[in-house]
Amino acid sequence: MMYAVADRERVRDALLAAARADERVAGAALTGSAAISAEDEWSDVDLALGLSPGADQNAVLADWTASMYAQYGAVHHADVRSRGTVYRVFLLASTLQVDIAFAPAGEFGALGPTFRLIFGEAAEQPAWGGADPLDLVGMGWLYALHARSSIARGKVWQAEYMISGVRDHVLMLACLRHGVPHSQGRGLHLLPSATTAPVEATLVRSLEGAELHRAFRASVDVLLTEIAYVDAELAVRLDRPLRELASGDSGW
């Protein structure tokens, strides 16, 4: 069953109480949408825990993970690591997602605006560098190269994957241009329709060769449009080779 908002709040409150009772945890904070009072019925639980100096991070992870399975009905978990912090993401049987960051003492602090300290002390953290538009441009044309070769080799599923990769990087560039979140599609709904409408043509509607060619050409068109916003001279340099890739004149 889908969890209710009240269920989510009970889980979060219980986890915060457990954090206060665990002497190995020196601080806790709400992160994500709850930190800025922007939750809706689909929001998950996002917490950051700052470990006490000398606390054994592996032991804390093991104990909290066992508790998530035994007490809260976790059915699986996955980890994301950044510096010394482990972000353990749990899926509960209710479909509630619970994200808990286990941060060493020096890494417990705000990495962005979605951090609300509940108890303890937070250390100032270095600002996260934003995505480099030129890096996204490079990844865009790299996916385009592989889209061309995948189509030529008849690897239709790989071709669809690569064309979608071009589109993903186009949309990330558009998000940066409009100043909205670019990671994991979080700001796509904030883009103006004039920006997203041309991107609809890049959607692959079937695995037929003609359709892959059409979607690939459309993806190159919108990629070049976004590149021009980043660096007009670079867009001019890339225009001919990218259009040749998508035209079929380069070896299909």
N, C-alpha and C positions, 0 to 999 in steps of 0.2 A: 504493500500500500504506500501511496505517496504520503510523506510526512506532512503534518500540519505545522503551522507557524508556532503554535504552543509547544509542540514536540521539540522543535529546533531550539527554542528558548530554554526549555528544561535541560537539554543536553549541554548547551553553552554554559548555563548557570552551574550545572554540576561539575563541568570541567574546570571552571574558574575556582570553584570551592576546593576541588582536588589539588589545583595548583597552589592555593594558599596553604593547604595542609602538607604539602610536600616540601620538606626543608631543602631539597636540592634545587627548588625553583625559587629564584630571587625576585622575579617580576613577571607580569603578564600584561598583555595588551590585546585589545580587539583590533583586528585588521580587516581589510575588505570593506564591503558596503556597510556593515554594522558600525564601523568606525566613524562614518560620516552620516549616519542616520538615513541611509539610502536603500535599506533592505526592501525586498518584496517577497511574495510567497515562494519564489524560486531560489532565494538566496541560500547559501550554505553557511557553515560555521567556520570562521577564520580566526585563529588565535596565534599569538606569538608568545612563547615562554622563554624567559631569560634564565639561564642556569646559573647557580651559585658558583663562585670561583672554586675550582677543585672538584666540582661534581663530575661524575663519570657519565658522559653523554650517552654512551652505548647502554649503560644500565638503565638510565632514565627512559630511553627509547624503548627498551625491552619491557619495562614495567608498564609504561603507559600504553604500549601496543597491546599487551596482554589484557589490560583493563578495557580497552576499546572493543576487543572481541568478546570478552566475558560479560561485560556490563552493558554495552551499548549496541551490540548486535552487528559489529563490523563483519563484512564478508570478504574484504580484500583491502590491500593498501599498496601505495606506490610512493616512491621517494623522489624528491627533487633536491639537489644539493647546490649550495652557493656559499663559497668560502667555507667556513666551518659550520654553517647552519644547515640542519637537515629539515626539510619541509616534508612531513609525512602526511599523505593524503589518504583518508579512509573513506570507503564506501560502506554505508550502513544498509542493513536489509530493507529499511524504510525508503531507500534511495537518497537519504540525506548524505551530503558530502561534508566531511569534517577535515579541515586543513589545520595542522598544528606545526608551527615552526619551533624547533628546539635549538635555541641560539646560545653559543658560548657567551659568557658575561660581556665581553667586549663587543659583541655583535648584536646585542639586544638594543634596538632603537629604530626610529622611524627611517624607512627608506623612501617614503613618499607621504602624501597627505592622508592616506588611509591607515592611520595608526593612532589608537587612543589608549593611552596608558591606564591600566586598572590598578596596579600596585607595583611597588618596586621603583627602581630608577633606570631610566633609559640612557644609553650612551649615544652621543652624537655620531652619526654614521656618514661616511663619505657619500656625496651625491652620486646617484646612479647616472652614468652617461647615457644620453638618449641614443636611439638608433641613428646611424650615419646614413643619410640618404644615398650617398655614393655607393655604400656597401649594398644597399637594397637594389640600386641600379645594376650593379655587377651581378648580383644573384638573379635579377630578372633576365638579363641577356644570357646568363649561363643556363637557366632553365629553358630558354628559347633554343639554344644550341642543341640541348638534349631532346627537346620536342621534335626538332627537325630529324635527328638521327633515329628516334624511336618510330616516327611515321615511316621513314624510309625503310626501316628493318621490318616493318609490319608488326611491331610490338605495340598493339593498340592500347592496352591498358597502361603501359608505361607512357605512351604518348598523351593519354588523358591526364595522367598524373603530372607530367611536365607542363602541359598547357595550363592546368590548374595552378601550378607553381608560379608561372608567369603572372597569372591573374592575382594570386595572393600578394605578390610583391608590388604589383601596381596599386592594389588597395592599401597596402601599408604606406606607400609613398603618398597616396592621396590623403591618408589620415595625418601624416606628418605635415603635409601642406596646409591642411585645415585646422591643425592644432587640436586634434582629438586623439584619444588613446588608440595606438596602432597594434598592440599586442593581442593575439588570439581573437581578433575581430571585435574587440570590446567597443570600439568607437565607430564601427561601420554604419550603424543606424543613425549616426549624427552627420554623416556626409550628405551634402546636397544632392538632390536627384539629378541635377545637371552633370554631376561628377560620376555618379554610379550608373546612370542610364546607358552610356556607351559600353560599360563593362559587361552588361548583360549579354552582349553578343559573344563574349568569350566562353560562355557556358557550353560544354560539350553535350550535345543532345543524343548522340549515338556513337557507336564505335566504327561506323562506316568511314572509309577513307576520305570521301568528299567532305563529310562533316568535320572530321579532324582537321583537314586543311582549312576549312572555313573558320573554325574556332581559333586555330593557330594564327591565321592572318589577323583576326580581330584582336587577339591578345597582343600581337606586335604593335598594332595601331595604338592601342591605349597605353602600352608601355612607352612608346616614343612620345606620346602626349605628356606623360608624367615626367619623363626624363627632361623634357624641354623646360619644365618648371624648376628643376634642380640645377641644370646647366645647359643653357641653350646651345652653346658651341659643341658640347658633348653630344647633344641630340642630333646635331647636323652630322657629326662624324659617324654616329651609329646608324643613321637613317638608312643608308644604302645597304650595308651588310645585313641589317636585321630584316629589311624588306626582301632582300634576296633569299634569306633563310626561309621566309614565309611564302615566297612566291612559287617555290618548287624548282626554281632555276638552278639551285645549288646541289642537285643530285638526287632528287626524289625519283 
